[in-house]
Amino acid sequence: MNTSSVTAIAHPNIAFIKYWGNRDNILRLPMNGSISMNLDGLCTRTTVSFQPSLPFDELIINGREVTGAGLDRVSYILDIIRGMANIHDRAEVITENNFPSGAGIASSASAFAALAVAGSKAAGLNLSEPELSRLARRGSGSASRSIPGGFVEWQVGTTDEDSFAFSIAPADHWKLVDCVAIVSASHKKTGSTEGHSIAPTSPLQAARVADAPRRLEICRKAILEKDFDAFASIVELDSDMMHSVMMTSTPALHYWKPASLDVMNSVRMWRTNESIPACYTVDAGANVHVITLESEAHIVEKRLREIKSVEDVLVAHAGGPATIVKNSD
Ligand code: PMV
C-alpha cells in the first residue's frame, strides 16, 4: 500500500447563484446549478495520514479532538476514499481554519475540499479535478465548488458522475472583493444539511428551481463580461429568492436579523443613489457578504464599519483552487 501524510489547503467560497435543496440528500445532488467565487486569504489546512495502528479515525480541529457527528461526517468521506483505494487503515485528520468559526463564513466548503484533496492523495489515489469535486460534494455540496479555482460553476448534472464543479474564469479575471459584514458571531440554529432537506416544503422552491437556468446564464455572462450592474441585480435577486424559500419552508427558517436588513438596505442605497458598485448576498446565517470592485473596497469597508450594528468586516479577494502543500511519502 502506497500511503503517506498529505497536507492540502482549500478556500471557502461565496455563492452568487445559490445551491439550496437536493434531489438526492445522500449523494448531495443539487436541485439547481450554482456559481461562486473562492475566497482568498481565508483557508482550511488539513493533513491526512492513514495509519495501520489506529483503531478508529481521529479528527482534530483547531487543536481539539472532535468525536460524534463531526467525526462521522469525516469518516463517511474517508470510507469512500478507502473504498476507492481498496485500503482499510483508519486515518488521522488534523485540520485548522485561519478564520474564526461562527464568523459567518461556512467552513464546511473549505473543510471538505481540503479533506478530499489530502485524503485521496494520502490513500495513494490520483484523482482528477472533477473526481475531487464529486468527492468533496459528498461531504458538503458547496465543497464541490472549492476544488477548482477562481469563479466556479457547479453544474446540476444528471447523476453522481456529472454533478461536479469547474472553473469558468480564473481568480485574476475580475477584481471582485467580498466584504463580509459580521452582524452576529453566534452559530446558526439550523445547519444547511437540514435546510436542504426541508427546501421542498416551501411552495416557492419549485419556482426558484425552474428559474435557475435563467439566473445562471445571466450571472455567468455578467462575470465573463465584467458587467457589474447585471451582476449586482441577479446576485441580490438570487439571494432574496433563496431566503424567500427558507422563510416559507416548514419549519420556517429566518436567518436575517434586523442588522442584516440594515446592511442590505444601505448597500442598495449606495448603489442606486451614489453609483457605488456594491451588492449583497446572504447565506444560511445573518452576516451579509457585500461584493464590490477592488477599486471601491476601501470605501465599502469603511462605510460598513460605520453601520452601528456591524461588529466587524472581513475582506477577501478571489481565491485559487484547493492544492496540496506538503506530501511526505
Ligand atoms: O454546502 P452546504 O450544505 O453547506 O450548503 C450551502 C448553502 C448556501 O451556503 C446557503 C448556498 C451556497 O450555494 O453556498
Boltz pocket constraint, residues with backbone or C-beta under 6 A from the ligand:
constraints:
  - pocket:
      binder: B
      contacts: [[A, 13], [A, 14], [A, 15], [A, 17], [A, 18], [A, 19], [A, 20], [A, 34], [A, 106], [A, 108], [A, 109], [A, 140], [A, 141], [A, 142], [A, 143], [A, 192], [A, 193], [A, 196], [A, 282], [A, 283], [A, 284]]
      max_distance: 6.0
